[in-house]
């Protein structure tokens, strides 16, 4: 039971169970399946949410290569583009960025303690799949017992192919202090982490190394907000939801947990705020 609770909290919160808000720990299990609900099909792609981003971006005008440095409640934005600094006056601004970024852009909003966990994520491109023990087919999500990683998912699982080339995505959460983890990430080389990935997965797949064409490793120093005890019931967390003039906030950080569903809900809330003003 302890192992399962620790794994669950590492998976969703980048924390061990002992460091997790009791409410968040119960929420992990209580929200999995409601009365009368049925499990949905797995939705996954080799490039993760990039598939969704491209879909929503179709037909939209998107300005890339721009860094916003300040947002005022009157809708004025200060930004820097390839031709230098410029300003924009907007009717409404939806600020869908992590809390620590929003605090830099809007300095006078209510503050709360923000704690972020770091992650290492690797994509392994395999030209063939390892033989499965006991003849079991490759699962979508595979966990290695007692490993510091979370295991891996088969990013091509939804395509319905059990053989041939595939992409595995491997996850490693740093459950300790975020500032220490970020220093560890900066100090390690690509070769170091590629070896960590292979050694971890070779516990379950001894012949894996010979099947890997390449490994892509990414580090997320502020991978997700972490619900430590007391964080979810901080009055300032609720206050941070409120618009600041023409600025509307939308991000999963506002819930104190890093979940796709929370991000989606805050996006809808921000849109409703705009439609009623």
SULFEN-V558953 format. One line per field, one symbol per residue. ss: DSSP state (@ for helix, = for strand, . for the rest). psi: psi as a letter, one per 30 degrees, with the letter a starting at -180 (. if undefined). burial: b if it has 24 or more other ideal C-beta (glycine too) atoms within 12 Angstrom, else e. A space follows every 50 residues. Layout:
ss=???
psi=???
burial=???
This chain:
ss=.@@@@@@@@@@@@...@@@..@@@@@@@@@...................@ @@@@@@@.........=====....======..======...===...@@ @@@@@..........===========......@@@.....==........ ====..@@@......=========...@@@@@@@@@@..@@@@@@@@@@@ @@.....@@@@==============.....@@@.@@@@@....=..===. .@@@@....@@@@@@@@@@@@@@@@..
psi=eeeeeeeeeeeffhllefgkkeeeeeeeefgejlkfllklkkjllegbfe eeeeeffkfkjkjlgkkkfkklfggkkklkafgalllkjlekkjjillef eefeeifglklljkkkklkkkkkkjkflklkkkggklklekkkjkgkflg blljfgeffgkflallkkkkkjkjfakeeeeeeeeefkleeeeeeeeeee ffefifgeeffkelkkkkkjeielkkilkfefgkefeefffkljcgkkkj lffffglikeeeeeeeeeeeeeeeff.
burial=eeeebbbbbbbbbbbbbebbbeebbebbeeeeeeeeeeeeeeebebeeee eeeeeeeeeeeeeeeeebebbbbebebebeeeeeeeebeeebbbbbbbbb bbbebbeebeebebbbbbbbbbbbebeebbeeeeeeebebebbbeebbbb bbbbbbbeeeeeeeebbbbbbbbbbeebeebeeebeeeeeeebbebbbeb beebbeebeebbeebbbebbbbbbbbbbeebbeeeebeebbebbebbbbb bbbbbbbbbeebbeebbebbeebeeee
